[in-house]
Amino acid sequence: MKKKEKKTISHEGWRTSRKERINYFVGDIGRTLEGYIVTSFMTLFLLFQGINLVKISAAILVVKIIDACDDVVFGFLIDKLNIRNSKLLGKLAGEGKYLPWYRATFFLFPIFTVIFFLMPQSASETMKIIWFMITYLLYDLTYTLVEVPMNSMIVSLTDNVQERDSILQTKGILSAIAVVLAGIIWMALISEHVGFSIRLVAIVSSVIFFFMMLPLALSVKEHNVELKNTENENSAEHYTFRDMIDCVKTNKYMFIILLSTLIYGCLQTGSSLGTYASYYLYGDSMILVIPIALAFIPQTIAQLNTTRFCNRWGKKKVFLICGLVGGLIYSMIYFVGYHNFVLITILLVLQAAPGNVSNIAKTFFTPDTIEYTRYKTGKDCSGIFFSLNAFINKLTTSISSSLGLFILGLSEWIPVEAESFEELAALNVVQPQSALNVLWNVYMLIPAIGTLLAVIVMIFYRLNDSDVQLMAKCNAGEITREECEAQLSRKY
């Protein structure tokens, strides 16, 4: 038995086996790409439907605000309810705190993604907007049912902070690589050079992602479910909505992270218009793949060293320095102008490494703030915190998508109805120069401002890394509360 354990658990003190981590990573990639295909294609898909940009920007905003509010409610339910007691879903749920929710609901995610992309091309504009609003709400609900347990699970998988950071780094790197590769493949398939429809690419991809998410449901175990060293060690299972509000009020560090995420996300107006900008600004939907491909190796090397950087200089310092460098380079790209493609490519390659390191370093903060709240309150509110994070992410995605389309709609942009870029090229619709200038502002200027502001907000985050490690050991029962408080760098 000892030899077998030595083969599967490769680091001393780590709780998860290599197989569990692999299944977790594969499942997360499947979940990430299932969400990314809608995030990546939604705006483009709707633009191809020929719907008025101002009308669809309003529809996006409405459904995303509704769904974002649902996330917070679900976060409360996932922390409050035990799905294993359900007659309908109990048999699917299995053991654990967050995994039962994932097991019982993950298969709904790809199903509603497919339904979203089955919008009839021949339907009226009103019918298309209604279809979008209903199916997107269903898609986003199932996204939440998968995302909240998946993200909350990082706390319940292990109490080892180094293991947790390693899992988050690997997860972030693999997700980033998967997103880049999938994005390139998708862009190639729907480009005017190949000519597949967005609908076909999305449906086939969803089937693949279902099978990627399946192993996580079958072969992963949570090893850090119960809280120790609390006044009532069963209290985490019986808290009220008021208790959860108190947890949120206690966690000022989570507030800072969410505020930074809110500012960054709301102003990422160009994220959903990349392929469209590539086509209309450069005459080829694939041209912006060049800087992505060139930056792939250096950014991956940098990402692989994120944990090492954070261990040496601290998470906050790494995030701030890399974030500011990436944001400043991002700003320079706008002022260079889209006509100088060679210089833009060089700057995009230079920006990729610090920008991605900063993004991964930021993911390390959330589990730390959850350990802080568990330590301060004796209650495990992971679900509500990750739901708040999902709430902010979805709200900001809706605002950024709506804002980008709304601003573009106020220009002289000409709506076009098509199934693919091949059909769009055949239509040969020429957009006025004033509309292209607005597209460049939406694609580059507004996101650059958002990136810098989001980094500046994080200056006020002051939760010490070594103190978090002590709190995690106390929460897991490895040291007493008195021992923990005696070693903390300051009183929290």
C-alpha positions in Angstrom: 0.0 0.0 0.0 2.8 2.4 0.8 4.5 1.8 -2.5 1.3 2.5 -4.4 0.7 5.7 -2.5 4.3 6.8 -3.2 3.7 6.4 -6.9 0.4 8.3 -7.0 1.3 11.2 -4.5 4.4 12.8 -5.8 5.0 15.5 -3.1 5.3 15.2 0.6 2.3 16.5 2.5 0.1 16.7 -0.6 -3.4 15.2 -0.2 -4.4 14.6 -3.9 -3.0 11.8 -6.1 -1.6 12.4 -9.5 -4.6 10.8 -11.1 -7.0 13.0 -9.2 -5.1 16.1 -10.3 -5.0 15.0 -14.0 -8.8 14.4 -13.9 -9.3 17.7 -12.2 -7.2 19.5 -14.9 -8.9 17.7 -17.8 -12.4 18.4 -16.4 -11.5 22.1 -15.8 -10.2 22.4 -19.4 -13.4 20.9 -20.7 -15.5 23.3 -18.5 -13.3 26.3 -19.5 -13.6 25.6 -23.2 -17.3 24.9 -23.1 -17.8 28.4 -21.6 -15.1 29.9 -23.8 -16.8 28.8 -27.0 -19.9 30.8 -26.1 -17.8 33.8 -24.8 -15.7 33.7 -27.9 -18.5 33.2 -30.4 -21.6 34.8 -28.8 -21.0 38.4 -30.1 -19.8 37.2 -33.5 -22.7 34.7 -33.8 -25.2 37.5 -33.0 -23.4 39.9 -35.4 -23.8 37.2 -38.1 -27.5 37.1 -37.4 -27.9 40.6 -38.7 -29.6 41.9 -35.4 -29.5 45.6 -34.7 -26.4 46.1 -32.4 -28.1 48.5 -30.0 -31.0 46.0 -29.5 -28.8 43.0 -28.9 -26.5 45.0 -26.6 -29.5 45.7 -24.4 -30.7 42.0 -24.5 -27.2 40.8 -23.5 -27.1 43.2 -20.5 -30.6 42.2 -19.3 -30.0 38.4 -19.4 -26.5 38.6 -17.9 -27.7 40.8 -14.9 -30.5 38.3 -14.3 -28.1 35.4 -14.4 -25.4 37.1 -12.4 -27.9 37.5 -9.5 -28.9 33.8 -9.8 -25.2 33.0 -9.2 -25.2 34.5 -5.7 -28.4 32.6 -4.8 -26.9 29.4 -6.0 -23.7 30.1 -4.1 -25.8 30.3 -0.9 -27.6 27.0 -1.8 -24.5 25.1 -2.6 -23.0 26.0 0.8 -26.3 25.5 2.6 -27.9 22.4 1.1 -26.7 18.8 0.9 -27.6 17.6 -2.6 -26.9 14.0 -1.5 -30.2 14.1 0.4 -32.1 14.8 -2.9 -34.3 11.9 -4.1 -33.9 13.0 -7.7 -30.1 13.7 -7.8 -28.8 11.9 -4.6 -27.6 8.8 -6.5 -25.6 10.9 -8.9 -24.1 13.1 -6.3 -21.8 10.8 -4.4 -19.5 11.9 -1.5 -18.0 15.3 -0.8 -19.0 18.9 -0.4 -18.7 20.5 -3.9 -18.2 17.5 -6.1 -21.8 16.2 -5.6 -23.1 19.3 -7.3 -20.7 18.9 -10.2 -21.5 15.2 -10.7 -25.3 15.8 -10.6 -25.4 18.7 -13.1 -22.3 18.9 -15.3 -23.9 17.1 -18.3 -26.5 19.9 -18.6 -23.8 22.4 -19.6 -23.0 21.1 -23.1 -26.6 20.3 -23.7 -27.8 23.9 -23.3 -24.7 25.2 -25.1 -25.8 23.3 -28.2 -29.4 24.6 -27.9 -28.1 28.1 -27.8 -26.4 27.8 -31.1 -29.4 26.2 -32.8 -31.0 29.7 -33.3 -32.9 29.6 -36.6 -31.2 31.8 -39.2 -34.5 32.4 -41.0 -36.4 33.7 -37.9 -37.4 37.3 -37.5 -35.2 39.7 -35.5 -37.7 39.7 -32.6 -37.7 35.9 -32.5 -33.9 35.7 -32.6 -33.7 38.1 -29.6 -36.2 36.0 -27.7 -34.4 32.8 -28.6 -31.1 34.3 -27.4 -32.5 35.5 -24.1 -34.2 32.2 -23.1 -31.4 29.8 -24.3 -28.6 32.0 -22.9 -30.2 32.1 -19.5 -30.4 28.3 -19.5 -26.8 28.0 -20.7 -25.6 30.5 -18.1 -27.5 28.7 -15.3 -25.8 25.4 -16.2 -22.5 27.2 -16.5 -22.9 28.3 -12.8 -23.9 24.8 -11.8 -20.5 23.6 -13.0 -18.3 26.6 -12.4 -19.1 27.3 -8.7 -18.4 23.7 -7.5 -15.4 23.5 -9.7 -13.8 26.6 -8.3 -14.9 26.1 -4.7 -13.3 22.6 -4.9 -9.8 24.0 -4.8 -10.3 24.7 -1.1 -11.8 21.3 -0.3 -9.3 19.2 -2.4 -6.5 19.9 0.0 -5.4 22.1 3.0 -1.8 22.3 1.7 -1.3 25.8 0.5 1.7 24.9 -1.7 -0.2 22.1 -3.3 -3.2 24.4 -3.8 -1.0 27.1 -5.5 0.6 24.4 -7.7 -2.8 23.1 -8.8 -4.0 26.7 -9.5 -0.8 27.4 -11.5 -1.0 24.2 -13.5 -4.8 24.7 -14.0 -4.2 28.3 -15.2 -1.4 27.3 -17.6 -3.3 24.4 -19.1 -6.4 26.4 -19.5 -4.5 29.3 -21.1 -2.8 26.8 -23.6 -6.1 25.1 -24.3 -7.9 28.5 -24.9 -5.1 29.6 -27.3 -5.0 26.4 -29.2 -8.8 26.0 -29.3 -9.2 29.6 -30.3 -6.8 29.2 -33.2 -8.5 26.0 -34.4 -11.9 27.6 -34.1 -10.8 30.7 -36.0 -9.3 28.6 -38.7 -12.5 26.5 -39.1 -14.9 29.5 -39.3 -12.5 31.7 -41.3 -13.1 32.5 -45.0 -10.3 30.0 -45.8 -12.2 27.0 -44.5 -15.8 28.2 -44.2 -17.4 26.1 -41.5 -20.4 27.7 -39.7 -20.1 28.8 -36.1 -23.1 26.6 -35.3 -21.4 23.4 -36.5 -18.1 24.1 -34.8 -19.8 24.8 -31.5 -22.0 21.7 -31.5 -19.1 19.3 -32.3 -16.9 21.0 -29.7 -19.6 20.6 -27.0 -19.7 16.9 -27.5 -15.9 16.7 -27.1 -16.0 18.8 -23.9 -18.7 16.6 -22.3 -16.3 13.6 -22.5 -13.5 15.8 -21.0 -15.6 16.8 -18.0 -16.7 13.2 -17.3 -13.5 11.8 -15.5 -13.7 14.6 -12.9 -17.2 13.3 -11.9 -16.0 9.7 -11.6 -12.4 9.7 -10.2 -11.7 12.7 -7.9 -12.1 12.9 -4.1 -12.2 16.0 -1.8 -9.7 15.6 1.1 -10.3 18.8 3.1 -14.1 19.0 3.7 -14.3 19.5 7.4 -13.2 22.6 9.4 -11.2 22.2 12.6 -10.4 24.4 15.5 -13.7 26.2 15.6 -16.0 26.8 18.5 -18.5 24.4 17.0 -16.9 22.1 14.5 -20.3 21.3 13.0 -21.3 24.9 12.6 -20.2 25.1 9.0 -23.0 22.7 8.1 -25.8 24.8 9.7 -25.2 28.4 9.1 -27.9 30.9 7.9 -28.1 33.5 5.2 -27.2 36.1 7.8 -24.1 34.1 8.7 -23.0 34.2 5.0 -23.5 37.9 4.8 -21.3 38.3 7.9 -18.7 36.2 6.2 -18.7 38.4 3.2 -18.5 41.6 5.3 -15.6 40.1 7.2 -13.6 39.4 4.0 -12.4 42.9 3.0 -9.6 41.2 0.9 -12.2 39.4 -1.2 -13.9 42.8 -1.8 -10.7 44.3 -3.2 -10.2 41.3 -5.5 -13.8 41.5 -6.7 -13.5 45.3 -7.3 -10.4 44.8 -9.3 -12.1 42.1 -11.4 -15.2 44.3 -11.8 -13.2 47.2 -13.3 -11.0 44.9 -15.5 -13.9 42.9 -16.8 -16.3 45.8 -17.5 -13.8 47.4 -19.8 -12.6 44.3 -21.8 -14.8 45.5 -24.7 -12.5 44.0 -27.3 -12.3 40.4 -26.0 -15.4 39.3 -27.9 -14.6 41.3 -31.1 -11.1 40.0 -31.8 -11.9 37.9 -34.9 -14.3 40.6 -36.3 -11.6 43.3 -35.7 -9.0 41.1 -37.4 -11.3 40.7 -40.5 -12.3 44.4 -40.9 -9.1 46.1 -39.8 -6.7 43.8 -41.6 -8.9 42.1 -44.3 -8.3 38.6 -42.9 -10.0 36.9 -39.9 -6.8 34.9 -39.2 -4.2 37.7 -39.2 -4.2 38.2 -35.4 -3.2 34.5 -34.9 0.4 35.5 -35.8 1.2 37.4 -32.6 -0.7 34.8 -30.6 1.4 32.0 -32.1 4.7 34.0 -31.7 3.9 34.7 -28.0 2.8 31.1 -27.2 6.2 29.7 -26.1 7.6 32.7 -24.1 4.3 33.2 -22.3 4.1 29.5 -21.4 7.6 29.5 -20.0 6.7 32.6 -17.9 3.5 31.0 -16.7 5.4 27.8 -15.7 7.5 29.9 -13.3 4.6 31.9 -11.7 4.7 29.8 -8.5 8.5 30.2 -8.3 8.2 34.0 -8.8 5.5 34.2 -6.1 7.4 32.0 -3.6 10.4 34.3 -4.0 8.9 37.8 -4.2 5.3 37.3 -3.0 2.0 37.0 -4.9 1.1 40.6 -4.6 4.4 42.0 -5.9 4.5 39.6 -8.8 0.9 40.5 -9.7 1.5 44.3 -9.5 4.7 44.4 -11.4 3.7 42.1 -14.2 0.2 43.6 -14.4 1.5 47.2 -14.7 4.1 46.2 -17.3 1.5 44.3 -19.3 -1.0 47.1 -19.0 1.5 49.8 -20.2 2.5 47.8 -23.2 -1.2 47.2 -24.0 -1.7 51.0 -23.9 1.2 51.6 -26.3 -0.4 49.3 -28.9 -3.4 51.6 -29.1 -1.3 54.7 -29.8 0.8 52.9 -32.4 -2.5 52.5 -34.4 -3.7 49.4 -36.2 -2.0 50.3 -39.5 1.5 49.4 -38.2 0.9 45.6 -37.9 4.6 44.6 -37.5 5.1 46.9 -34.5 1.8 45.8 -33.0 2.8 42.2 -33.3 6.1 42.9 -31.5 4.3 44.7 -28.7 1.6 41.9 -28.3 4.4 39.3 -28.0 6.1 41.4 -25.3 2.9 41.9 -23.5 1.8 38.3 -23.4 4.4 37.0 -20.8 3.9 39.6 -18.0 0.1 39.8 -18.7 -0.4 36.0 -18.3 1.8 35.7 -15.2 -0.2 38.5 -13.6 -3.5 36.7 -14.5 -2.3 33.4 -12.9 -0.9 35.1 -9.8 -4.3 36.7 -9.2 -6.0 33.3 -9.1 -3.8 32.5 -6.0 -5.5 35.3 -4.0 -9.0 33.9 -3.8 -8.3 30.7 -1.9 -6.2 32.7 0.5 -9.0 35.0 1.3 -11.3 32.1 1.8 -8.9 30.5 4.3 -8.8 33.9 6.0 -12.6 33.9 6.3 -12.7 30.3 7.5 -10.2 31.3 10.2 -12.0 34.4 11.3 -15.5 33.1 11.3 -15.2 29.3 11.6 -17.6 28.9 8.7 -16.9 27.5 5.2 -18.4 30.0 2.7 -16.4 28.9 -0.3 -19.5 28.5 -2.4 -20.8 32.0 -1.8 -17.4 33.6 -2.5 -16.9 31.7 -5.8 -20.4 32.6 -6.7 -19.7 36.2 -6.0 -16.7 35.8 -8.3 -18.9 34.2 -10.9 -21.4 36.9 -10.4 -18.8 39.6 -11.1 -17.3 37.7 -14.1 -20.7 37.2 -15.7 -21.8 40.8 -14.9 -18.6 42.2 -16.4 -18.8 40.0 -19.4 -22.3 41.3 -20.1 -21.3 44.9 -19.5 -18.2 44.6 -21.7 -20.0 42.8 -24.5 -23.0 45.2 -24.3 -20.8 48.3 -24.0 -18.7 47.3 -27.0 -21.7 46.5 -29.2 -23.5 49.6 -28.0 -20.6 51.9 -28.9 -20.1 50.2 -32.2 -23.9 50.5 -32.9 -23.7 54.2 -32.3 -21.2 54.5 -35.2 -22.1 54.1 -38.9 -21.6 50.4 -38.7 -23.5 48.4 -41.3 -25.3 45.2 -40.0 -24.6 42.1 -42.0 -26.4 38.7 -42.0 -24.1 35.6 -42.7 -23.4 32.1 -41.5 -19.6 32.3 -41.7 -16.7 34.5 -42.7 -16.7 32.8 -46.1 -20.2 34.1 -46.7 -19.3 37.5 -45.2 -16.4 37.8 -47.6 -18.7 36.9 -50.5 -21.1 39.7 -49.5 -18.2 42.2 -49.6 -19.8 44.7 -47.3 -17.3 47.7 -46.8 -17.6 49.4 -43.5 -17.0 53.2 -43.3 -13.6 54.5 -41.9 -15.4 56.2 -39.0 -16.9 52.9 -37.9 -13.4 51.2 -38.2 -11.9 53.9 -36.0 -14.6 53.2 -33.4 -13.9 49.5 -33.7 -10.2 50.1 -32.9 -11.1 52.2 -29.8 -13.5 49.4 -28.6 -10.9 46.7 -29.3 -7.8 48.3 -27.8 -8.2 51.6 -25.9 -11.0 50.8 -23.4 -9.4 47.4 -22.4 -6.0 49.1 -21.9 -7.5 51.5 -19.5 -9.4 48.7 -17.6 -6.2 46.7 -17.3 -4.2 49.5 -15.6 -7.1 50.5 -13.3 -7.6 46.9 -12.1 -3.9 46.5 -11.2 -3.9 49.8 -9.2 -6.8 48.7 -7.1 -4.9 45.6 -5.9 -2.3 47.8 -4.2 -4.8 47.9 -1.2 -4.7 44.0 -0.9 -2.6 43.4 2.3 -3.1 39.7 3.2 0.3 38.2 4.0 1.2 34.9 2.2 2.9 33.3 5.3 0.0 34.2 7.5 -2.4 32.4 5.1 -0.3 29.3 5.4 -0.6 29.4 9.2 -4.4 30.0 8.9 -4.8 27.0 6.6 -2.9 24.7 9.0 -5.1 26.0 11.9 -8.3 25.4 9.8 -7.1 21.8 9.0 -6.3 21.1 12.7 -2.5 20.8 12.2 -1.8 23.5 14.7 -4.0 25.1 17.4 -5.5 28.5 17.2 -3.2 29.8 19.9 -0.1 28.5 18.1 -1.4 30.2 14.9 -2.0 33.6 16.5 1.4 33.5 18.2 3.1 33.2 14.8 1.0 35.6 12.7 2.9 38.6 11.5 0.1 40.9 12.7 -3.4 40.8 14.3 -6.2 40.3 11.7 
